[in-house]
Amino acid sequence: MNEPDPNAFSLDINDPEDAELIEYFLGELPERVSAINSAVTDEDIKELGRIAHQLKGAAPGFGFPAIGSAAAQLEGSIKELDESFADMKAVQAEVESLLSLCQSYITPK
């Protein structure tokens, strides 16, 4: 499992309260991955954009700037699409990149 970047944010992984916040974020990742997969399956580009926007804002603050960057890339690609002709295939590479990165932080049970 990848670790958060200790230089990327003000949270201290060695501080119990901060570690709890980081664990919370990591605990939510499986649900976010599931929501991304559902949005792709349902071809719901607006929902996919909403999830990407949330991750873009939240991830860096918890020490996961790479997830934030991947989410920002996906959100930007979605914004460039004409929503009336939005095609999930147009953002497939960004979706796969974000999912892969999120999966790398999820601890198998």
N, C-alpha and C positions, 0 to 999 in steps of 0.2 A: 504494500500500500504506500502511496506517496504521502509525504508529510506537508503540512502547510509551510509556506515560505516565511520564516520568522522576521525577515527584513521587509516584508511587503505590507505590513499593517501594524497597528498599535497594540494589538492583543499579544499577550505573552503566554505562550503554550505552557510555561512552567507555573503560571499563576492559576490556582484552582478554579477561580471564577471564569477567567478567560478560556481555560481548557474546557470548561463546561459549555461555553458558547460555541467553541470550535466543534465539540462533539455534537452539539445540537445541529449545526449546519451539516455535518457529515451524516447525521442520522436522517436528515431530510432528503439527502441526495437520491436514495432509491425511489422515493415518491416523485421527485422531480424527473428522474429518468423515465419512470412509468408515464408521467404526464406528457413528456416529450413524445414518447412512443405512441401514446393514444392520439395526440394531435396529428402525428404523421399518418397513422392508420386512418383517422377520420378525415384526413386532408383538410384540417382546420388551421389554415395559415395564420389567422388572427390569434388563435390560442397559442400557437407555436411562438409567435412574436411576443406575446405577453410573457410567456415563460422565459424566453431569452432575455427580455428586458429586466425581469426580476433577478435572474442570475447575474446579469451584467452589473447590476447595482450592488447586490449582496455579496457575491463571492469574494471580491477583493478585500472587503472589510473584515472578512473572517480569515484572511490569509491565503486565498486561493485566486491570485491574479490571473493565472492561466485559464481558469474556468471563466472568469469575467471577460477576458479577451476573446475567448472562443464564442461566448454568448453574444458579445458585442458584434463580432463578425457575422454571426447568424442574423442578429437583429438588423444589421445594416443591409445584408443581402435581401432580407424580407422586405424592407422598406423600399428597395429599388424595384421590386416586382410591381406590376400592375395587378392590384388585388382582384380585379374581375377576371384576370387570366392567370392567377397565381397557380403555379405548378410546383408541387413538392420536389420534383426532380431537379428544379432550378437551385434548390438549397440543400440538396442531398449531401454534398461533401461537407458543408458546414454542420449539418445535423450530426453526421457520423463522427466528425471531429469532436464536437461537444459531448456527445454520448460516450465516446471512448475515453475522453478526459475525465468525465464524471465517474465512469465505471472504475477508473484506476484508483479512485479514492474510496470506493465502497469495499468494506471488509466482508469477505464471504462468511456466511454463518455456518 
